[in-house]
Amino acid sequence: QVQLVESGGGLVQAGGSLRLSCAASGLTFSTAAMGWFRQAPGKERDFVASISRRGGSTSYVDSVKGRFTISRDNAKNTVYLQMSSLKPDDTAVYYCAAAKGLVGIAPREPKNFGTWGQGTQVTVSS
């Protein structure tokens, strides 16, 4: 059974930093592109960042470029999202997702991701 478990969320002041982690089990992690999405109250789930299977390609939504960094450790079956210079607009539930069957691509569309975690809350106070 494939499982993704996010951690690292919490309450932080504007301008602060957090690092989210997503631990994967039940899949060959190195064969899956990984992504982070977020969903604020009353809004749709939006793409944040993604990384290809071996980490050679990354993609970010414009609003987080220069502030967020996605990375992965295939030896630990874990993907990370380092978030800096956080803003109140970054407040959301953050979800990790896995996309199998894509080579050298950092996908952005939710439809490419077949497995999702349960989410972790990030709250940025002003």
N, C-alpha and C positions, 0 to 999 in steps of 0.2 A: 504494500500500500504506500503510494507516494504521499509524503507529508512535507509541508513547508511551515516552519515555525518562526515567526518574527519576534524580535525583542529589541529593547533599547529605546522605546518611546518614553515620553514623559512630558513634564511641564518645564518650559524654559523661557527666559525673558528674551525679548527681541534683541537681536544681535548675538545671541548665544549659539551654541553648537550642540549637536547630538549625533551619535552614530547608531544607525539601525543595523541589525544583523538578521539574517534569514538562514536558518539551518535546514538543509534538505536531507531527507531520508527516503529510501525506497526507489530511488532512480539513480541512473549513472549520471552523476552531476555534470561531468565534463562533456556530456553530449547535449546539454540543455543550455540555450540562451536564457538569461535571467532578466527580470525586470522589476521595477518598483512603480506602483501606481498609488494614487491617493484619492480619497473621497471626503469632501467637506459636507457638513450637514445640508441637506436639501439640494445637493449638486450631484452630477454624474461622477463616476470614477474616471479619473484622468491619468494619462501617462505622465511619469516623472522622469525615469531614466531606465536604460537597459544596457546590457553588456553581452557580447557574443560568447560562444562556448569557451573559447580559450582566452578571452579578455582582450583580444586585439582590436575590437571595435566597440565603441560606446555611442550612445545617443541620449540627448537630454531635451526636455522641453525648454523653450527659450527662457522662461521665467526663473529657472534654477541654474542656468549656465553660469559658471564662475563661482557658484556658491555650494553646489552639491557635487560630490564625486562618487561614482559607483565603482566598485571593485569586487573581485572574487578571489577565493582561495580554493582551488579545486581539490587540494589535499585535505581540506577541512569540510568540504561540501557546504561552503558558506558564501553568501554574497552580502556585501555591505553597502550602506548608503551613508556617506559622511556628509552631514549637513552643517553648513556654517552660515553666519550672517542671517540667521533665521528671522523671518518676518511674521507678523500675525496672520497674513494671508497663507502662510504655510501650514496653518492649523488644519488637521485632517486625520483621518485614519489612513495609515500607510499599509499597503498590501504588497507582498512579494509574490512573484509569479514565475512559472517555468514554461519555456517554449521548446519543445523537442523538434528535431528534424531540420533545423536551420543551420547552415554552415557559414561561418564568417559574417553573420548578420546580427545586428542588434535591433530586434523588432520593436515597433512602437504600438501596433494595433492590438487591443485586448483579444481579438479573435485568434491571434497567433499563440496565445498562452492557454495551455490546457489545465494547468494546476495552479491553485491559488492558496495562499495562507489565510489565516483568520484575521490578520490585521493587528496593528499596534497604534495606539493613539499618540499623536504629537500635538501638543498645545503650546502655542507661542503667545505669551502675554505682552502687551504693549507697555 
